[in-house]
Amino acid sequence: METAKTKHPTFKYLILSLSLSFLLLFLFISLHPNRFQALLTTTVTENRPHSAFVSSTEDLKIRPGYTSYDTYIQRQLNKTLNPKLREIWTTRDWDRKIQVFSRFFSDLKSGKFLADSSKCLCVGARVGQEVEALKRVGVADSIGIDLVPFPPLVIKGDFHNQPFDDETFDFEFSNVFDHALRPEKFIAEIERTLKSDGVAVLHVSLSRRGDKYSANDLYSVKPLVKLFRRSKLVRVRKVDGFGLDTEVVFRKTKKNITQRF
C-alpha cells in the first residue's frame, strides 16, 4: 500500500505533463500551420533516401540509383571535376560555345526577354561560357553558379538551393535541367530568386536522352508548365544548343497561377 501511494502522485504528474505537451502542440499547430508543415516535411525528407520522395510522371522520369543526395552530388562532381573535360571546356569549346550562346541571347534581347540592364544568373554554368556570352552582348551584370566555382564568371552554388536572396535577378538561364535530381526544387529556386516579371529560359532536350550524368529525362514541355507555379509560359521554340533541341521561356507573375497545357 505504501508503494502504491508513492507511485500515485508520479502518475498524476505524468498525465498532467502529457496533457500540457499536447495542449502546447495543438496551440502551435493552430497558430503556425505553415511552420509546422515545413518542419514536418523537412524531418521526413532529410531522413529518407532521395529516391523515396522524388516522383516521376509520364513525361518526366527521374533516373534511379541515387541512394542519397550525397551520392547524387558526388556523381555530378565526377563530371564537373574531370580534368579532360575542363580542359576541353576552357580551350577547344570556349569560343565556339560563347558564339552560340551569344546568338541565343541576342535573339532573346530582340524578343524583349532580356535587356542590357538585366541582372542575370546562369544556373549550372560550369566554366561560364554563357556568362561570358551575356557580357559580350552587353549584359554586364551577369554571374553563374555551379558546384565547382570558376572565378570570376562562376561562383560556388547548388542549383537545388541557390545562395541568393528572394527576387534578386531579372533573368535566369539554364541548360542543365536534365541534371536536376529534384526538378521541383530546381524550378522553385529559380522562381524564388527571380523578380516579378522576370524571365526564366531553359534549354532542354525532348527528342533525345541526356548523358550518363543526367538525373532525369524530359519528354514534353508539360511537366515544366506544371513546375513553374508562379510563372506563365510565353514561348517555346526549336533550337540547336549542344544536344538540346528546345528553348522554353517563362515570365514570372505577381501572383501564383495554375497553368494547364
N, C-alpha and C positions, 0 to 999 in steps of 0.2 A: 504493500500500500504506500509506503514512503517513497519507493522508487517511482511509482505511477504519479504521485503528487509532484515529484521533481521534474518529470518529463512534460507534464501537462502545460505549464506556462511556456516552455520552449516551443511546443507545438503551436500554441496560440500566436506566439511571436512570428513563427514561420509563416503561418497563414496570413497574418497581417502584412508581413513584408512582401509576400507574393501578390497580395491584393493591391498594395501601393504600387508595386512594379507594373502590374497590368494597367492600373489607372494612369500612370505616367506615360506608358507606351501608347495607350489609347488617346491621351491628350496630344502627344507628339504627332501621331498619325493624323489626327483631326486638324491640327493647326498647320502642319507641314507635310501634306500628302506627297508633293513633288520630291522633297528631300528624302522622304522615306523610300519612295520608289527608286530614286537614284542610288541610295545606299544599298537597297536590296539587289538591284541589278549589278552593281559593282562587285558585291560579295559573291554573287552567283558566278559571274563570268570570270573573275580572277582565279577561281579555284576549279575551273573545268578546262579540259583540253580544248584548244581553239576550234577544232573541227566540230565540237559539240554544240557551239552556238552560232556558227556561220552556216546559213542555209542557202541552198541552191534553188533556182527557179527554172522554168522551161527554157528561157533564153539567156540565163546567166548561171554557169556551172562553176562552183568552187572546186578546185582540184584537191583531191585527198592527199593524205600523207604527212600533214603537219600536226604533230602531237602537242605542240605548244607554240606560243608566239616567239619564243627564243629560237626554236627550230626554224621557223619561217625567216626571221631576221638573219640568222647565220647563212641560210641558203642565198638570200639576196646579197649578202656581203661577199659570198664566194664569187659572184659575178662582178660586182662593183669593184672589188679589190684585185681582180685578175690583172696581173701586170701586162700581159699581152694585149688584152682588151683596152686597158687605159692608154697604152702607147698608141694603139690604132685610133682611139677617140681623140687624142691630142695631136696627132700628126696627119696621117692619111685622110681621116674622116673630118678633120676640123673645118677646113674651108668649105668643103662640099656641103656639109650639114648646115653651116651658117648661111650659105647661099639659099638653100631650100627653105630653111626657116624664115629667112628674110622675105622670101616671096609670099609665104603664108601670112606673115604679119603685115606686110604691105597691103595684101588683099583685105585683111581684117580692118585696117585703117580706112581703106576705101569704103568699106561697108559700115563705118561709124561704130564699130565694136571696140575700137582701140584708138587712142589719141596720144600725141607726144607728151601730154601732161599726165597720162595714166601712171599710177603706181602699180607695178606688175610683179607677179610671182610665177615662177616656173616650178611646178611640182614634180619631183623626181628628176632633177636636171642633170645628174651625173657630173660631167665636167663643164657644163654650162654653154653648149653651143647655141641653144635657144635664147639664153640670156644675152649673149654677145650679139645675136641677130637682132633682138629688140633694141639694143643700144645703137646698132648700126642703122636702123630705120628711124631713129630719132626719139625712141622711148628710153630716156636716160635712167629713170628711177626704176630699175629692174633688178631682181635678185632671184636666185634659185635655191632650193633645198634638196638635200639628198642625205642618205645615211652616212656617206663619206664626203666631207667638205672638199671644195676645190676653189680656194680663195683667189681673187676677190669675187668671183662670179657666183659661187655656190657655198652656202653655209650648211652646217650640220642640222638635220631635222628629219623626223619621221612623218611621212605624209598621213599616217593614221592619227597623229597628234601634233599638229603644226605648232611651232614655237612662236606664235604671233597672237596679238590681241584680236578681239572681235572687230569686224569691219575695218580691216587695215588696207585692203587692196581694191583697186578699181578693175583689175583684170587678172585672171589666173589661167595658165595654160598647162596642160599635161598630156604626154603621150605614153604614160606608164600605167594607165588604168588596169591593164591586164596583170600588173604586178601587185595589185591590192588584194590581200587576203580577206580584208573586211571592206568590201565595196561600199557598204552603207556608211561606214566611218570615214572612208576616203572622201566621199561626196559631202558628208556632213561637215567635215573640216574645211572644205573649200567654201561651202555656203556660210559657215561661221565667220571666216576671215575675209569674206567678200563684202564690200559695201553694198547698200541698197542701190539698185540699178546697175550694179557691177556685172561684168561679163565673165563667164567661165567657158573655156574652149577645150574640148577633149578630142584627141586623135585616137581612134580605136580601130580594131580590125574586126570586121563582121564576116569576111569571106575565108579567112584562114586563121589557124590557131597560132598562139604565141609560142615562144621558145620554151625550153625546159625549165626556165626560171619563172615563168608566168604562174600566177596563183589562181587565175580564173579564166574562163572562156566566155566571150560575149557573142551572142548570135543575132541580136537585133538591138534597136535603139530603145525598145520598150522598157527594159529594166532601168536605163538611165533616166528616163522620164519619171519613173516612179521614185527613184532615189533622190532626185533633185526636188525636194519637197517645198522649197521656198523660192523656186525659180521657174521661169517659163521657157520652153523650147522655142528658139527663134530661127534656127537654121540647121539644116542637115545637107551636106554635100559630099561628093566623092573627092578624095584627094589621093596623092601618091606620096606617102610620108614614111619612107623607110620600112615598108612592110605593113603599114597601117593605111586603110583604104577609106575611112570615113571621118569627116570632121563634124562634130556636134557642138552647137553653140547654145548656151543658156544665158538668160538675163535674170538676175535676182530681183524679186519683187519685194515690196514693203511688208506684205502680209503672206502668211503661209497659204499655199494653194495646193489643190489636188488636181492633177492632170490625168486625163485618160487618153490613151493612144490607140 
